[in-house]
Amino acid sequence: MDKFLLKSKMALCGDTQTILADYLGISANALSNKINLKSTDFNQCEILKIKERYCLTLKRSIQFFAKKYHVKILERLLVQA
């Protein structure tokens, strides 16, 4: 995932990690670990919630998350939702 893109989008929307973590239903520490690639990746539900919260297009979602997910798989996950 591109943590800089996510953090910039969060800042533009006035979100902190705590706000986004609450929205995703995870702890702020868990979110920080996911952003910094120190633990598990974002799951499909979390990716879809982030896509929805920040009104991301499919292309933009892929830019955010494609470094950890194969592009075709990510496309399928996001199109199914």
N, C-alpha and C positions, 0 to 999 in steps of 0.2 A: 504494500500500500504506500501511497505517497503521503507521508505524514504532513508535509508542508502544505499541500493542497487542502487537506482536511482542516488543519489548524487555521489556514487563512480564511476558509469558508466559515468556520466557527466564529472567528473574529469579526468577519463582515456581518454576521447575523447576531452578534452580541452574545454568543454562547461561550460559556466556560466549559472546561472538561466536566465539572460537576453537573452542570445543566444537561449536557449531552448524555452523560452517564445515567442520570435520573430518567431521561427520556428513553434510553435503551433498556432500562431496568437492570443495570449492572453497577458495581461500585466505581467510584472515581479512580481507584487504584487499578481495577481491572481494565478500565478504558485506557488509562495511561500505559499499562503494559501492552495492550493491543496496538496502540498508536506507535509505541517505540519498539514493536516487534520482540518483546521480551516474554511473551506467552502465546496463547493460542490466537489464531487469526479471528477476524470478525466472522460470525456465522451468517448464513443467508438472511435470517430475520433481521439481524443488526444492520447488514448492508442495505436491505430494503428500507428500513426505518431511516437510515442516514440519507438515502436517496430521496425519500419522501420529505424529510424535514428540511433539506436544503434545495429542494426542487431541482435535483440533478437530472440531466438528460442521460440516456443510455451511454452515449459517448463520454460524457463527463464522469459518470460512475466508473466506467472502465479505466479512465485516467486515474481515478482515485485508488482503485483496488487491483488493477491488472498485474501489478508487480508480484502479487502473491497468488493470484488465480490465473489460470489459463484463460485467455480472452474469450474463446468460444464457450467455455463452461460458464463464465460470468455472464455472457450475453444471454444464454439460456435461462440462467437463474433469474435475471432481471426481467426478461420478457415474460416469463411464466407468471410473475406476480401481478 
